Amino acid sequence: MNPGLLFPAGLLALAGLLVPLLIHLVRRSELVVHDFAALRWLSARARPRRRLRFDDRALLAVRLVLIAVIAVLLAQPILTRWPGARDWLLVVPGAKPSAVPVPDDARPLERPIERRWLAPGLPALDSPMPAAGPSASLLRELDSRLAPESTLTVEVPSELGGLDGERPRLSRPVEWRVSSADSTPVEPASLPATAARPGLWLVYAPERAEELRFLRAAADAGGVIDSDTPESTTTGPVLDILGEIALPSNLNRVDWPTFGAGRLIWLSEQALPPAVVGWIQAGGQVLRVGVVDEAANDDSVLVWRSADPGSDVRAYTLGSGRLMVLAARLDPEYLPELLQPDFPDILRGWLQSPGPEPSRAPARSHAPDTGLAAWPPPSRGLGDWLAALIALLFLLERWLASAPGRLR
């Protein structure tokens, strides 16, 4: 157990020890001099040198100790100490039970071993299997609380859930055991679902009506429903045009429809009206074509990049919705992808809502990495104990200062 101070500058309060010393010197008991008749006519002799002395030494000592304890409290003392070294065996819910080592493992145990489920609360392994939790976060938290000498062995199913998009990085090596088979199947809800085709609202300025032909052609053409699947084929339309709105010079005259869950493509350099901005903030998605939005450049995410430099799609959030910006107009000279057969799928990719971050991955590819700096040992503050001691010393000081018969 090692002591330490979180705020060593608090010890400067020890200078307050001079205060009770000065008080006791100034207010010490004074002797009253009386003249006697028989000694009145004697010649005065040199007085002996007065020695420095303190009255009420017990009271002075209590006051000095009280100030010293207050100074230590201001310095915030702590005690740091690692818990006893243990070997930990963690089993992720869903791992094959037969792969879990038994207590009399072939390897001799030099230290006590903890056998727990890798689930919230780390329940004992002999308890019923709990629901799976954020395994990566639980591993990081446990790594920060264990002594450097403690070892970790983790038994995982072949497919690991509860991930947060980053491979765990710990301060110690981990023995990562992957089961050959799982005892529980993967829930269908955790598998990615096929995205539904989006409906489109086309809003355009009259001088840019020529660009609509590319969007109409993309809506009428077939598209690959799932390009990652070898069996995917070209099927019916992947886009539905729900309506077209030609913009007048005064946007206040437009009777905006209820866009609902559709996507809006804005072919105009005019600013978005408040009605459309409010719809985006409520969860809508708009693609502005042929404009440069400074807000999208400052705080945006690259969605797609063209083969032609400078023609890319960037997106940024606006309330609960998303606003995307394509700097180039729908012109093959600046956007050669317009003439490619897969442009309908490119367009659908622009308009598709971002899916959730993956939370499952093959366990072998998600084994924890090492290289994280060693964690500091856990600390325990002594503030409560020092506060109680200060209260007792204060009561003792008051009792001594008001004791009957004390010289004043």
N, C-alpha and C positions, 0 to 999 in steps of 0.2 A: 504494500500500500504506500503510494508516494504522494506527499502533500504538494500543493501548488497554489498559486495565486492567479486569479483571472484579471485582477486590476491592481498590480503592485503599487501604483501611484497612491493608492489609498493609505499606504503606510506613512505618507507625509503627515497624516493626522497625529502621529506620535509626537510632533512638536508641541502638541497641547499638554504634554507632561510638565512643561514649565509653568503652566498656570497654577496648579495646586501648590507647587513648590514656592512660588512667589507669594501666594496667598498666606501660606503658613509662616513665611518669614515676616511679612508685614503685620499680620494679626496675631503674633505670638503673645503670650502672657507677659505683661509689663510688671516690674517690681516697684512698689510704692516706697519711697525713701522718707523716713521719719527722723527728726533731729532729737537727740537725747541731751538733757542739760549737762550731764557729767562729761560728755564728749564734745560739748559745743566749742570749747576753747582749745581743743587739740589742733595742731597743724595738719592740714590735708596732705595726704600722701598720694603718690601716683596710683591711679586706679589700675587694677589688673586688666590685661587685654581681654575683651569680650569675645568668647568663642561662639562660633555659629552653631546654633542648636535649634531643633524643631520640637514643638509641642504636639501632643496628640498623634503620636507616630502611627498608631493603628489606623486612625482615620485617614492620615496621609497615604498610607500604603493602599488602603481600599480605593481611594480616589485615583491613585496612579494606575492601579490595575484596571479600574473601570475605563479610564481613557485608553489604555493600551488595548483592551478588548474591543472597544469601539473602532479603533484604527484597524485592527485585524479584520473586523466585520466589513469595513469599507473596502478592504483589499480583496474581498470575495474569495476566501480560502476554499479549496476543494481537495478531495482525496481521490486519486485515480488508481484503479486496480482492475486487472483483467479477471474474469471468473476462472474457475479451474478448467484446465485443458481437458476437452472431451472429444471423442470421435462421434460424428453425427452421420446417421443413415436416414436419408429423406426419401420418401416414396411419393411420387406424383399420383394422385387419384386417376385410376384407369390403367396403371401398369399391371402387367401380368403377375398374379400373386405367386406363382411358382418360382418367379425369378427373384423374389425377395430373400436375401440371405437369412438364415436361421440364427438364433443366438449363439450356438456353438459353431461359428464359422471356422473354416480351416485356418484362418490367420489368427494367431494368438492375440488376445486383447491386452494391451499394456495399460490402457486408460479406460475409464467408464465410457460407455457408448450410449448415445441417445438415439432412439428409434421413433421417428415421427412421420406423420403425413405432411407433405408439402402443401399445406392448405392454411387458410386464415386461422390463427390460434395455434398452429403446429400441434394438433392432437396426437395422442399416443398411437403407435402403430397397431396396438391390439384393440383399439376402438373401431367401430364401424367406419367404412370408407366415407369420408366427407365429400361434399361437392368441390369440384375443382375451382381454384382461385387464380390470382395473378402470380403464376409460378416465378416469372423473372423478377418481379418486385420483391417477392418473399425471399428469394435467394440473396438479393442485394442487401436486404435488411438484416438477414441472419449473418451474412458475412461481416457486417459492420459491428456485430455484437459478440463475435467469438474471439477467443484468444488466438494469437498468431500460431500457436502450436496445434490448435484443433484442426482436424481433417474433415472433409465433406465427401460423402458418397451419395449420389443421387440416382435413384431408379426411376426411369421415365418410360412412358409408352412410346411406340414407334412414331406417333404423331402427337406433338406437344401443343397444348393450348395455353391460354392466359398470357400470351406474349404481348409486348408493347412496341414492336417494330425495331428493336435494337437487341443485338446479341449481348447477353449479360457479360459484364467484365468485372471480375472479382479480384481480391487481393491474395488469393490462395488458389492452388490447383484443386480441381474437382475431379473425382472419379465418376465418370458419366456412363451409366449402364443403361443401355437401350433394350427394352424387352423385344423378343422376337415376334410377339403377337400381343394384341391388346385384349384386355378382359371386357372392355366396354366399347361399343361401336361409336363412331363419330356422329354427332347429332346432325341431322339434315339441315337444321337452321344455320349451322356454322359454315355451310358451303356457299360459295358465291352464287347468286341467282342471276339468270339471264335478264339483261336490261330490256325494258319495254321500249318500243320505238316512240320517239317524242313527236308531239304535234307542234306545228309551226304557225306563228303569226308573222306575216311579212308586212313591215311598215317601211315605206319608201317615199323619197322625194320624187316628184314627177320627172325631173331631169336625170334620174338614175333608174328609171324603169327598165332600161336595157339589161341591167344586171339581174333582173328577176328570172331571166330565162335559164340561168345556171341553177338557180334554186329549184325552179319547176322541174327541170330535167333530172335533178338529183332526187326529187320526190317521186317522180314517175319511174325511175330506174330501180332495178333490183339491187339488193345489197347482201353482203355476207353477214349472216346473223352472228356468227361467232368465228372470227378469223383464227383463233387459237386451236380450234378443233378440226382435225383433218377431215372429218366427215361433213363439215359445213359446206353448204351449197348456196348458189345464188337463188334467192327466193323473191317474194313480192316486195312492194315498196317498204323502205325502212323509215320513211318520213311521211308525215301527213300534214298538208297545208290546211289549217283551220280557217284562214281568212287573210285577205290582203287589204291594207289601208293606205291610200294615197294621202300624203300630208299636204295640207294647205299652208299658205304663208303664215297664218295665224293659228297656232296649235290650240288656242283656247276654244276654237269652234269645233274641235273634234269630240265626238261622243265616243269615248273610249269603251270598248267592250270589256267583259270580264274574262281576262286571259286564263284564269284558273291555273292548271298544272302545265299549260303549254309553254313553249319557248318562243321568245320574241327576237326577230332579226331586224335591226334598225339600220336602214340604208339611207341615212341622211346626216348632214353635218349639224343640224339643229340640235340644241340641247334637249335632253330628256325632260318632258313635262313633269310636274309634281305627281300627277296620277300614276305615271309609269314608275317614277322613283319610289313611291309608296308601295307599289306592287312588288318591286324588287326587294325592298326592305322586309316585306312580309314573306319572302321565300322564293320570288320569281327569278328567272334567268334571262338575261338579255345579251345578245351579241351585236355590238356596234361595228359596222364595216366601213372602212375607208376614212377613219379618223385617228388622230393621235391624242390619247388621253394621258395627261401628265400624272394624274392620280394613279393610273394603272402602271406607269413606269416606276413610280416611287415605291409602291407597296403592292407588288403583284407577283403572280406565279406563272411561269411559262407553261402553257398548255400544249402548244404545237408550234413547230418551226418549219417554214417552207424551204425548198431548195433555193429559192431566190432570196438573197440577203435582205433583211429588213422586213420581210413579210412573215410575221409570226402572230400567234394568238396568245394574249396574256389575259389573266383573270385576277380579279380581286374581289373581296367580299364587300357587300353593302348591306348592312343590317343582317338579316337572316338569308339573304339571297346572294347572287353572284352576277357580276358585270364583267363581260368579256369584250376585248377590243382587238379587232383585226385592222392593222394599220393600212393594208393595201385594199384597193377596190377589187370587185369581182371582175377582173380583166386578165385574160391569159398572158398578157405581156408582163404583168407583175406577179401573177399567181398561176404558174404553169400547171398546178395540180387540178385546175378546173377542167382540163381536157383529159384527165386520166380516168380509167374505168372505175377506180375505187374512190372517186370523189364523194359519192353518197355516204360511204362509211367514214371518210375523213370528216365530213360535215356532221354526221351523227356523233363522232367522237368529240367534236367541239362542244356540242350541246348536251352531251350526256352528263348527268349529275355525278360528282366524284363519289365513288363508293367508300365504304368504311375501310380503315386500315386493317390489313390481315392480322388475325390474332392466333392463327395456327400455322405450324410449319413442321417439317420432318425433324424429329428430335436430334438425329445425328448431325444435322446442319446447324443446330442451335446450341451446341455444347458451350458452356461458359468459357470465356477467354480469361487470361491472367494479365498482369501488368499494372493493375490498379495500385496506387500507393497504399501502404499499410494504414489502417484506421487507428486513430488515437484511442487509448483505453477509455472505457466509460468512467465518468467522474460522478462524484457525489458531493453536493454542496453542504457546508457546515453552517449556513446562515441561521437556521432554526435553533440549533444548539447554542450558538453564540448569542442570539437574541434572548434566549432564556437565561443565560449566564449574566448578561448585562442587566436584566431585570432583577436578579437576585443581588448582584453587587450594588445596584442603586438602592434597594431596600436596606441592605446592610449599611451603606453610607449614611442614609437618612437616620437610621437607628443610632449610629455612633455619634452623628452630629447633634442629635437632640437628647442624648443620654443625660440624666440628672447628675449634677455635680461636675460637669465638664467645665474646665477653665475657659473663660471667654476673654 
